[in-house]
Amino acid sequence: MNIAELLLESRQRYGKRVTIHFDGGEWTNFDMIHRAEQLATVLLDAGVLPGDRVVVMMLNCPEVIQAFHALWRVGAIPVPVTPQWVAREVHFVVEHSGAKVLLTSPLLAAKVREATADLSPPVQLFVFGDTDIPGICDLRPLVEQAESFGEMFPAESSDPALFIYTSGTTGQPKGVVLTHGGFRSNVESVIQTLGYDSETVTMLVLPLSHVFGVHRMNKEAVTGTPTVILPSFNPEHALQTIERYRVGRFSAVPTMLTSLLNHPERANYDCSSLRWVDSGGAPLHEELRLEFQREFSCRVKEGYGLSEASCTVTSFRDDEPYRAFSVGRAIKGVTISIRDENDQPVLQGQEGEICAKGEMLMQGYWQDPIATQLAIRDGWLYTGDVGRTDADGFLYITGRKKDLIIKGGENVAPRALEDVLYEHPAVAEAAVIGLADPLYGEDICAVVVLRAGKKATSEELQQHVAKYVNKFRVPSKVVFLDALPKSPIGKILKRELRRMIL
């Protein structure tokens, strides 16, 4: 049941083949397994034991994947941390998780040294590369000289396999504990639902510090798909990669698609190989989806998931027609229920909180039993997202409970207004938030980023919205920004947005 077995099963299925392209180099599946086995030996020599947490804080590279598989092989638990997090945030995760070892790269060595300097007991720091920061050991010569650790920790389905710390947009990050059985079942269910093949070249631009990226990493391992890894998302680098490697598919968050569309040199790259884009992690507005499909001549489909569900809850099959504004149907092994505030299922078509059940659910939040009990009740994960289903079981997300604007006692879903704003030809990005108001309790504010070279006034956008919604729901305020604050994976940070506007 160990997740690391997925890579071994893929090797048996496909034999030796190049599966990773990175920075001009190539790695076969045999290379990846061998290096993971060597790294496992080094970790064991460093005192890493089954159940130990080990922080992995690096930009995307083959060594990150090798680190995950080495840790699973010895029964340890990877704790991926976003490289963009500041030292104080890193300190919290290391201390809260109880990690005894941290793996990083030279670029981040100074930050992790600062983050762990006053921890007791001290944390062992390893870096993949040269660094002049004292107290950090270079892993490369140790790994190259190490013997392969050929054993595999016999993980049970319920054994913790991964700690994913949420981005902390509503306070301190919470550690989502995912299991070997749950994560593996989710990966296999997505493959069965989407029907991936082993020949289409994929591009990995999602950070391997996020559940979306780790999920896709394992999916590619299972399918044996040739994968081009980008250290981080850069639109020009992504366009170059699609052209050079004839990329046929990649997964992304919507802000990445916006960046690719708006890149001034986009037309100079041959992206004709691209056939599929799987979007998730944040709402994909229909106008953006249609424009990307039109400009790149590919199919874009949105799915839905969250860290607490090992990533994916719903998706579209490759061979089924897309339904506008939907995020697909529950994948195999997942059950969805839309519930009211009394935890009772609502009638089909009515809105309520999206709840999910299945083997893929998290074990809970690390050292936070109260938050766990609030999130998982009677075997159901209460996601905090609001939506509805149609007669065929397709899910439609209308917003988040915490983002819901209550103006004069009337609920206003920001997503509906954002969809309208995206239809305006001058709007590149939009977010709708509620601001305190003495008359209504909350009033509606739209925050907009305009397309390069385009102009629009507040009044013009308000009139545009008024064509689609009643006057009461038209934003009373429109704020223009050069960019919206985002998390490292590209989610718009509405809490930060409110702070900026206020």
N, C-alpha and C positions, 0 to 999 in steps of 0.2 A: 504493500500500500504506500510505501515511501514515494514521494513525488520524484525523487531522483531516478527512480526506475523508468520514468517516461523516456528519458534520453537513451537508456540502454535498450528499451523495447524498440525505439526508432532505429537504432543501429542494426538490430537484428532484422528489422523489416526492410530496410533500404540498403544495407551494406555501407561501405565507405563512400562518402560523398562530401563535397564542399557545402557546408551549411551556413557559414558566417563569412561575410565580407566586412572589413573594417579598416579604414584609413589606408586603403590600397592593398591590404593583405588579405589572405584567405585562411580559414580554419575549417578542417573537416570535422565531422561528428566524432571521429576517433581522436582527433587532437583535443577537442573540448572535454571528452571523457577522461583522457589520460591526464590532462592538466588539472582537472578537478580532483582526480585520485591523488596526484602529487600534493596539491594544496591541502587535501584532507589530512595527509600525513603531517604536514607542517602544523596544522591547527591542533592535531592531537598532541604533538610535541609541546605545543604552547599551553597545554592543559585544558583545552576545550572538551567538555564532556556532554553526553546526551542531555538535552533540556536546557543547556546554556544558551543565553541570548548573545548574539554577535551583531553589532551594528555594521552595516555596509553603506558607506557614504561616498559615492563615486558618480561621475558622469558615465553615461552609457559607454560600454566597451566589452569585449569578450571576457575580461577578467571578472566583471560583475556576475555574469552568468556562471562562470566557473566557481565563483565564491558561493553562490546559492547552492549549487549542486554538491560542492565539497562539504558545506555545512549540513545539508540534508543527509549526506552519506554517513556522517558521524553522529547524526541524531541531534544536532544543534539547531537553533532557530534563528534564521536571518531576520534582522530588523533594519529594513532599508530606510534611509533618511535622505530627504531631498537636499541636494548639494547647495541649493540657494538659501537654505535656512541659515540664520545667523547663529553665532556661538551660544547665545542664551537658549535658543530653541533646541540646539543639539545637546546641550548640557541636560536639559529637561528629559529628553528621550533616553539618553544614556543612563541617567540616574533612575528614572521611572521604570525602565525595562529591566534594570539590574544587569546590564551588559557587562561582561568582563573583558571583552576584546572588541576593538574597532578596526575595520579595514577601510582604507581610503586611498586617495591618489595624491601626487605631489602638489597639485594645484590647491588642494583643500587642507594640506597638512597643518598650516599655521592656524587655521580656524579650529580644527579638531584638537590641537594642542591647547588652545585657549579654552575650549569648551570643557575639557576634561582635567584641567590643571589642578583643581582643588577637590577632585573626587576621592573619596575614601570608602573602600579600598581602591587603589589606583587601577586604571584601565590600561590594558596592553594595547599599544598602537602599532599598526602595521601599514605600510604604504607600498603600492605597486609602482616602484620607481625611485629615483634619487631625490633626496631632500636633505637640506642642511638644518632642519628643525631637530633639536636634540630630543632623545627619548622615543624616536620613531624608527622602527626597524624596516629595512627594505626587504620585501617578500621575494622578489624575483630570484636572487641567487639561492635562497632556501628552497624554493619550489623546483627550480631546475635541477638541483642536486638530490631531491627527495625521491624515495621509492614510492611506488603507487600503493595506495591503500585500497585493496581489492574487495574489502567487505562492504556490506550495506546494512545500516542500522534497521532492524525489523520494526519499523514504525507501525503502530496501530492506526486505524482510521480516525480515532479521536485524539491522537497525539498532536499537540501544537506544531505547526509547520512554518508559520510566518506571523510576525507582528507588523501590522500596517498602522502607522500613526496618522490620524486624520490631520488635515492642514491647519486645524486650530482656528478657523474663521469665526467661531463662536466662543472662544476661550482656549484653555490649555488643550493641547492635542490629546486624544484618547487612543489607547493602543488596542486595535482590533486584532483579536486572536483567531487566526484561521487554522484549520486542521488539515492534515495530509489527505484524509478522505474527502473532506468538503471541497478543498481546492482542486484536487485531481478530478473529482466528479464534474465540477463546473467546467474545467478545461475540455474534458471529453464530451460533455453535452454540447458545448459551443461548436466543436468540430462536427458532431453529428448533425447539428441544426444547420450550420452554414455550408457544409459540404466542401471544405478546402481540398485542393489538390496539392501534390508534392512538387510540382514543376513551376508554378507561378512564383516569380520572384517577389518577395515582400520587402518593405522598408520599415524598420523599427525606429520611429521618432519619438515614441512615448517614453517618458523617463522610467527607468527600471527601479525607481524609488516609489512608484505609484502602483496600486493594484492593477490598473489597466495595463501598464507596461509589463509587470511580472506575469500577468495572465497571458499576454500575447507572446512573451518569451517562451512560456511552456507550450503554448499551442504550436508555435513554429517547431519546437523540439519534437513534438509528437508527429507532426506531418512531414518532418524532414525537409521543410521548405527552405530554399536558399534565401537568406535574410541579410540585408544590408543594414548595418547598425550605424546610426548617426549619434555622435556624442550628446547632442542636444538639438532642439529644433531651430533651424535657421532656414528661412524660405528659399534663399538662393541655393544653399547646399542641398536642400531637398529636391529642387528642380533639377539640379545637376545630376543628382543620384538617380532620379527617375529616368533621365535621358541615358546616362552611361550604362546602367545595369538593366535597362528595360523593365523597370518595376511594374508589376501588374496589379498589386494590391498593397494598401497600407491602412492602418488604423490611426485615427486622429481625434482631437477635440476640435470643436467648431472654430475657435480662434485661429487654429493652424490653417484651416481652409480659407478663412478670410485673408490671412497673410499671403498665402499662395496666390489667391485671386488678385490681390492688390499689388503684387510685386511688379515694378515697372518693366522688368525684362522678361516677364513670363512668356511672351510670344516668341522669344528667341530660343526656347527650349523645346525639344521634341518629346512630348509626353503622350504620344499616341499609344504606347504600350499599356497605359493605365486603364484598368477595367473596373476595379472595385475600390470603394473607400468606405470603411466602417467607422461611423462617427459615434462617440459616446463621451461620458465624463461631464457633459454640460448640455443644456438645451440647444438643439440644432434648429434654427428657424428656417421655415420652408423656403423663403426667398433665397437664402444662402445656399440651401441644398440644390435648388433648381438652377441657380446661376453656376454653381460649381460643375454640375452635370453638363450643362450646356457648353461651358468654356473648355472643359477637359474631356468631353465626350466619354464619360464613364458613368457608372451607377453609384450613387451615394445613398446609403441606408443608415438609419439611426437605430441604435439599440439603447437599452437602459440597464443600469446596474449600479452597484455601490460596494464599497470596501467590505461592509458587513455581510455581503452575500457572495464573497469570493470573486466578485467582479460582475458577472453577467446574470441578469434576470430575464430580460426579453430580447428578442432579435427577430429579424426577417431572414427567411431562407433565401439563398441566392436565386432560386427558381420561382419565387412567388411574387406577384405584383405588389408594388409599394402602395401603401395607403398614406396619403398626405397627413401630416401632423401626428402619425402614430409611431410608436417605437417597437412595433412588432408584437409577437405573442411569446408567452412563457416558453423558455427552452425546456428540453427534456429534463424531468426530475424536479421541476420548479412549479409550484402552485401559487396563483395570485388571488388575492381577495381584496375588494374595495370595501372599507369599513367606515362607519360613522363615529361620532365622538363617544358613543356608548359601546364601542368595539363590536358592533353588529354589522353584518354584511348589508350593503345597500342594494337597491334594485339595479339591474343591468342598465347602464347608461347614465346612472346618477354619479355625481362626484363624491369622493371620500378619500381617506388616507389609503395609500397603496401599501398592502401587506404581502409578505412573501414567506413561503415555507419550503423546506427542502434540505437535503444533506449538505448543501453548500453554505448554510448559515454559519456565521461566526460562533465560536464557543462563548464569546462574551468580550467585554472590555477589560483589559488587564488591570487588576486591582481596583475595579470600580463596580462593585455589585449593584449599587443603586442605579447607575446608568444602564447596566445590563438588564435589570428587571424592567426598566421603563421601555427599553428597545425591543426585548423579546418577551412576549406574553403568550402563554398557552401554545408555545411552539411557533408562533408567528413573529416575524420581524416587522415592526412598525417603522416604516422608512422615513416618515416625516414629509414625504412627497404626496401631492394631491393629484388625483387622476380619475379616469373612468375607463370602462371597457365597452366594446360594442358587442353585437350579437355573435360575432365570430371569434371573440376572445382577444381582439387586438386592443392594446393598451394605449391610452392617450394621457400624457402628463400635462396638467394645467398649471402646476406651480408647486412651491414648497410652503408648508404650513407657516414656517417662520417668516417667509417673504410676503405672505398674504397681507394686503393693505386693507384696513377696515376704515372706510371713509363714511362718516355719519351713520355707522351701523351697517353699511353695505360692504360685502366682501368684494374686493377687486383683485383679480389675478394678474400679476405683472406680465406673465408670459403672453397673455392675449394681446396686451398693448405693445409689447416688444415685437411680436409678429407683425403687427400693423406698421410700426416704425420701420422695420426692415424692408417693407415694400416701397418705401420712398427712395427714389433713385440716388439721392445725395447721402443716404445714411450707410455708413460702413459697419458701425456697431452701435448697439443701444441697450440700455438697462433702465428698468423702471423701479423706483423705490418709493417707500412711504416716508414722509417727514411729518414731525409733530405739527399739529395745527390747532389753534385755540377754538375754532368753530366746529370742525369736523372730527377732531381727535387725531386724524391723520389725513394728509392730502397727498396728491400724486405728483411725483417729480420724474421727468424723463431726462436721462443723461445720454448724450449722443456724441459719437465720433463721426465726423464727416469724411466722405471719400476724398482722396487727393484731387484737388482742382475743382471740387464741387462746393456750392454754397447753399445755405438754407437759413431761414430765420426761425425764431421761436414760434412766431405767429403762423408761418407757413406749415410747420410740422404739427402744430395744434389743429389747424384746419384740416390737414391730411388725416389725422387720427379721428377727427369728428365725422368723417365720412363713413366710418366703420363702427363706431361705438356711440352710445348716448353721451350727451354733453357732460353729465355728472362724472363720467369716467375719463374725460379728456384731461391730460396732465395740466395742472395749473402753472407748472414751472418747467422750462426746458433749459438744461445746462449743457454747454458745449465744452468738451475736453479734447485734448490731443490724443489721449489714450486712456483706457479704463484699467483700473488696478486689477491684476490677475494673480492667481496662484501659480506655482511653477508648472502645473499641467495645463493652465489656460482657463480655469474657471474665473468668471468675473466675481470679484470679492465685494459683495454688496454692503457688507458691514463697513469695510474700508471706504467704500464709495459714500456712504452716509456720513462718515466722519469727515471726509474731504469737503462735501457739500456744506455741512454745518460749519 
